[in-house]
């Protein structure tokens, strides 16, 4: 029996570039490129009503921000950051340099060198996403990035003290109270007061995402992210109230968050829908969560767990939560996702805020070919080679000459010929003619 939709989305997620957004973003980038700080200030005034003497926070200002954050919040920030740091450090240990002797006298290997400078964008907007400071800055520092510039917008004309504290404790070298396209452009291009970076990471709204898209190539980026996504795979043992709670916990990110349930149980499906409707009646963020559930929520019933996993792989959702008898089965059954959350004890919100894995993850189906932000994104794996033996160099020259002439690259071939003559005594007419 084919999959049955008990709830279908009212709208389809938009996977194309919004031309109006793209045009606005291009205008801001071109202006910042031409006018630097003057343009940055103009757009900060226009979009955020924010124009301080300096966008960069001094140490005294950072200390003042920290002093305004509750002791418990500071403690929680540090605990969450400790988890992120430990996980990133464990990842870093898996990335090793190596060197092999491929043939006698022929050595090659690679080194994993950190990017020199990185920008960390920490969104504000609806919510002060201070957890993004943990994910972008700590991961960069564990990778060995020497200079990390953090940008976060003011919220309703106020300094987001907890976000500033999080950026500071994460290890940011400079913190700017600056948001939106103008922040991305300033970090990517450099201005009189904001140094150019080589790489930018962090989530953001449609304007931030498109700024990263347009500037990719001049700088590296973590990924092109869309609205948050959640997909739950459940069997008949799943608690519908838990399923509903966890779907709506992600739906509150914004009005365009796909929230999907794939289940083998029609009872779980129908009860989840009922509980979602009930929870939304008193949920403080119901305006956003309700819009997402109404327009992008889906509930699909399938006949078997194999079908459920196969369908989930088609969605390739950012967050995939497994609420089944054997949640670890998903590790073998699925390959397309941003991150897996296995079992009822492990909700997606843990990954968003504090468990230690990175919450900057692929969306819009890109989990089919890429993972999320991790320590390796801040490293350049760079190869090297060295031939220490005359005979080995000469033999490689013979091979290079033949391979190059098969592609009509005579110049390449001659570099090989030269080594073959120098180290093996081979004779080439072109060398004798050139040296006359």
N, C-alpha and C positions, 0 to 999 in steps of 0.2 A: 504494500500500500504506500502511495507517495506521502511525503511530508504534508501535514495538515496545519494550516495557519489558523489558530484560534484568535490571534490578534495580528493584524497586518499594519505596517506603518502608513500613516496618512501622507507622508512625504518621503522622498528618496534623498539620502545624503548627497549634497552637492560636491562632486569631486573635481569640478573644473574651476579655473581661476576666475574670480569675479573681476570683470574688466574695470568697473568703477574703482574698486579697491586697488587694482594694479596701476591704474592711471594716477591715482592720488599718491601712492607709494613712490612711483617713478618720479613724480614732481618733487617730492620731499628729498629723495636721494640725490637728484640732479642739483637741487638747491644747496644741500649740505656739501656736495662735492665742490661746488663753485664758491660757496660763501662761508663754509666752516662754522665756527661758533655763532656767528650772527644768525645763520639760518636755524641752527639748533635752538637758539633762544626764541626765535620767532615762532617755531612750531610748538615749543613747550608752552609758551604763553597762549597760543591758539587752542591747543588740544587739552592741556592740563591746567591752564591758568596758573602756571608756575614759572617764576623768573627770579630766582635768588641771585645774590651777588656771584656765587660760585655754585655750580651744580655738584662739584666734588665735595663730599663731606670731610671736614677736618677731623682729626683725632678727638678734639674736644667735643665736636658735634656727635660723633659716634658714641663717645662715653656718655653724653647726655641722653642719647636714645636708649642705651643699655640701662641707664638708671631709671628710666620710666617703664621698663618692662618688669612684670612681677617675678619674684624669685622662683616661683614654680615654673613659669614659662621658660625662664633661662635654664633651669634644670632640665626641663623636657627637651629644649632645643639641643642641649649638650648630649643628652642620652640618645636622641634620634641621630645626631651627627656621629656619635660613636659607632652606632650600628652601620651607618653608611660607610664610614671610614674603614671599619673592619672588613666589610664585604669587598670594598674597592681594593684594599690591600691584598686580600685573598685572590682576587682576580689578577692583580698585577703579578703575583708570584707565579701564575700559570703562563705568563708571557715571557719567554726566555730568548736570549741571544744564543746563536750557535755558529759553529764553524766546522766544515767537513773538508777532508782531502778527497775530492771526487776521483782523481787519478793521481798517481805518484807525482808530487810536485805541484798539483793544481788545487789550490785552496779557495774556498768560497764560504760565505756565511751571511748572516744579517744581524743588524743591531736595531733595537727598538728605542728610538730617540724621541723624547717628548717635544711637542710643539712649544715654541718659545713663549707665545703669549695667547691668551684666550679671553673672550668676553663671555660673561654669564648674564643672561637676561632673566630677571626674577619678576614675573607678572604682578600687577596690582589689580586694577579693574574692579570686578565684583568682589574679589577676595584677595587679601594679602597672602600670596602663596609663598610663605617663607620657606616651606619645605623644598622649593626649587633651588634655594641657596645651597642646601645640603647636597643636592644631587649634582649640580653643575660645578660648584666651586671645590668641594672636597674631592670629587672624582678627578678633577684637573690637577689638584695639588698632589694627590697620591701618584698620579702619572708622572709628576715631576715638572709640570708647567711652572716656569719661574714667575711669570707675571699674569695675574688674573684680575681683570677689570669687571666689576659688578655694576649693573644698572638696574634700578627699580623705580617705578613711577611714584609720585606722590598720590595719595588717595584723598580725594575731595579737598585738595589743598593742604593736606597734613602729611607730615613725615611718618611713614610706617615703621614705628620704632622696633617692633619685633622682627621685621624683615631685615632691618639694618643690623640688629644684633646677630641674627642668624648669618648674614653675609660676613660679618666681622669674625665670629667664632669659627666659621668655615675656612677662613684664611684668605679672604679677598685682599689684594694689595691696594686697591683703590675702590671706593664706593661712590657712585654718582646717583643722585636723585633725579633720574631722567628716564622717561618711558617712551613707548611707541616706536614708530618708524624712525623718528629722529635719534633715538638711542641706538638702534641697530646701525643706522647709517653712520653715526658718529664713531662707533667702535670699529666698523668695517673700513671706513675711509680715513679716519683720523682727523682731528681738528687742531686748532691752536692749543687747546687745553686737554683734549682727550686723545690718548695715544692709540694708534692703529693696532688692531689685534690681527692674528692670523686665523682665528677660528672662533665661531660664536655658537653657544649652546643655550638651550632653555626654551620653554614653551611660551606661547603668547597668543594674542587675538589674531584675526585675519590679516591685519595690517602688519603686525610683527612677522607673521609667517611668510607673507608675500615679500617683505623686505629681505628676509633671509634668502628666499627663492631668487630674487632679482640680483642679489649680491654674491650668490654662490659662484665660485670661480675666482673672484677677487679674494674671497676668503673661503675657508672651509666651514661647513655647518654640521650640526649633529644629525638632523633629519628635517623633512618637511612635514610638520604635524598639522592635523586637522582637529576637529572637536573630539573630546574624550569619548571613548567607546567602552562598553562592557557587554560581555556575553557570558551567560551561565549555562553550563551543561549539567542537567540534573536527571536522576532516575527516580524511582518511586519512593526511595527512603528520604528524599530531600524534604525539608520543612518549608512549606510554601511561604510562611511568614518571613523566614530567613531569606528566601529567594527574593521576595518583594522588597524587603528592607535593603538588600544589597544592590538590587537593580536601581532603586531610587537614590541610593547614596551616591551613585555616579551620575545619575540623571541631573542632579542639582548643579553640576558644573556649568551648564548653560542650557539654552532652549533647543539645542540641536544635537544632543547626545544620543546616539543609537544605544538602546538598552534591549538586549535580546535574550530570550530564554529558549533553549532547545531541550526538550525533555521527552522521555519515553512514557511519561505518566500523564494521562489526560486530567486526572485529579489534581496533580501538582500544577498543571497549566491553568486550570480554571480557578483554583484557589489563589494562585499567585496574582492573577488579574483582579480578583476580588479584594485581596489584601492591598494591592497597589492603590486601588480606588479609595479604600478606607484610610490608609496611611496619609495619602495626599490631603485629606480633609483637615488635618491639623499640623501638617509639616511646615515649619517656618519658611522653608525655601520651596514651597509648593508651586509658586509661580513659574520658576525655572524648571524644576523637576517634572511638574505636571505637563508643561509644554513639550518637553522631550519625550515623556511617556506617551502622550497623545499622538504626537506627530512622527516619532521615530521608534516607538516601542514595538517589539515583535514577540509573539509567543508561538513556537512551532512544536508540534508533536510528531515524533518519529517512532518507528517500530522497534528499533534496536539501538544499543549503545554504539555499535559500529557505525550505524547511520548517523547517530548524533555527532560522533567525532569527525566523521567525513564532512558533514554539513558545517560544523564549526570551523574546519580547515578552509572551507570555501569563504566564509566570512572573514577569516584572518583578522580577528578583532584585536584591539589594543590590549584589553584586559580579559582574560578568560578564566572564569572561576568554575571549579569542578566540585559539584555537590552530589557525590555518588557513593556507592558502597566501597568502591576501589578507586579512589581519586588518582593514585599514582599511575594507573593504567594510561592516563592521558599523556604521560611522558613518552610512551611508546606509540600511542595511537595518533598523536597530533604533531605537526611540525610548523603550522602557520599561526603565529600569535605574537603579541608583544611580550606578555608575561603570563605565566600560569599561576593560579592560586588554588592550592590543592586541599580540599576538605573544608568542612564547616567551620573549623577553628581558624581558618586563614582567609580573611576577607580582603578585597581589593584596596580598601581604605588603608590597611596596614602598609601596603606597598606605596600608596600615595604619600604617606606621612612619616613613617617611622621605622619600618622593619629592617631597612638597610639596602634592599635592592633599589635600582634606579627607576624613578617614575617618568622619565622622559622616554616615551615608547612610540613605536611606529603605529600609525593610524591609516585609515582609508585603504586597507588591504595591503599595505606595503610590508606587513609582517611576512608576506610570501617570499621576500627576498632580502630583508634586512632585520637586524635586531635593534634594540634601543641604545640609549647612551650608556657607555661603560668606560672603564679606564682605558681600554684599547683605542677608543675614538681620539684620545689625546696623544696617541703615540704614532710615530711614523716608522713603519717597518722598512728599513733601508738595507739593500744588499751591497756586498762588496766582493771583489775577487782578486786573487793574486797568484801568479805563476812563478814559482821559485826555481824551476828546473829548466835548463836550456832545451833539452830534448822535448820536454812536455810542451814548451812554448812553440817550438818548431812544428810539432805534430798538430797542435791546435791551429797553427797558421795554415797548414795544408788543408785541414778540414774547413777553416774559415774561407779560404780561397775558393774551394769547390762549392760550398753553400752559397757564397755571395754571387758567384758567376751564374749559378742556377736561377738567380733572381735579377740578373743583369746589373748588379751593383759592383762595377769594376773598381771603384775607389775603395770599397770595403775589402774586396779581394786583395788589393795591393798591400793593405796593412798586414794581412795574413802572409802574403808572399814574402814580405820583408823579413818577418820572423823566421820563416822557413829557410830563407837563404842565410840569415845570420847564424842560426843555431843548428841547422841540418846540412848546410852546404848546398841546398838546392839552387839552381840557376834560373834567372828570369831576365828575358831580354829587355823588358821595360826598365828594370833597375839599372842594367848596364848603360842603356841609352841615357837615362836621367842623370847618371853620374859622370858622363863624358864632359 
